[in-house]
């Protein structure tokens, strides 16, 4: 049986050699550069509904 997520879980990850903090909470995910406060947040509803993939595709099309 899986453990219910009832409080934030924080882990450090290295992305391209730079340290980031990943927080998994009942509300969603948050990824911030280590030592900073602002980062990328993604709610569970956005992830499940496909809004996250749509936003990423829109961002990619605007960068070109």
N, C-alpha and C positions, 0 to 999 in steps of 0.2 A: 504494500500500500504506500502511496506517495504521501509526503509530508505537506500539509496545507501551508500556503504562503500567507502568513498573517502579520509579518513585520518585514521591514526592508532587509535585504541581503546584499552586502557590499563585497565586491571583489576587484582586485587590481588586475588589469590586462595591459599587455604591451602591444601597441599597434605601430608598425614601422619603427620600432625601437623607442617610442615615446610612451610613458606611463599614463594610463587612463584609469578612472574609477567607474565601474559599472555597478549601478544600483538596480536591483530587481525588487519591486514592491508590489503590493496588491493593486496599485493603480496602473503600473506599467514599467517601462525601462527608462533609465537615464544614464547617459554616457558623457562624462566630463573629463577634461584634461586634469591630471592630478594636481592638486593645489588650487584649483579654480572652482568657481561656484556655478558658472553658466555653461551649459552644454546642450546636447540634443536629448529631447524627451519624446517618448513614443508611448501612447496609451494602448492598453490591450485591445480596446474596441477598434482603434485605427489599424492595428496589426491584423486582427481577425477579418475585418471588413474589406481589406485590400487597399484602404486609403494610403497606407504607408508606401506600397508599391507604386500607386498612382502618383503620389507626391514625388517620389524618386524619379520616375519617368519624366515628369514635368520639369523637374530641376535639370535633368540631363539634357532635355530638349532646349532649355533656355541657355545653357552654357555654350552650346555650339555656335 
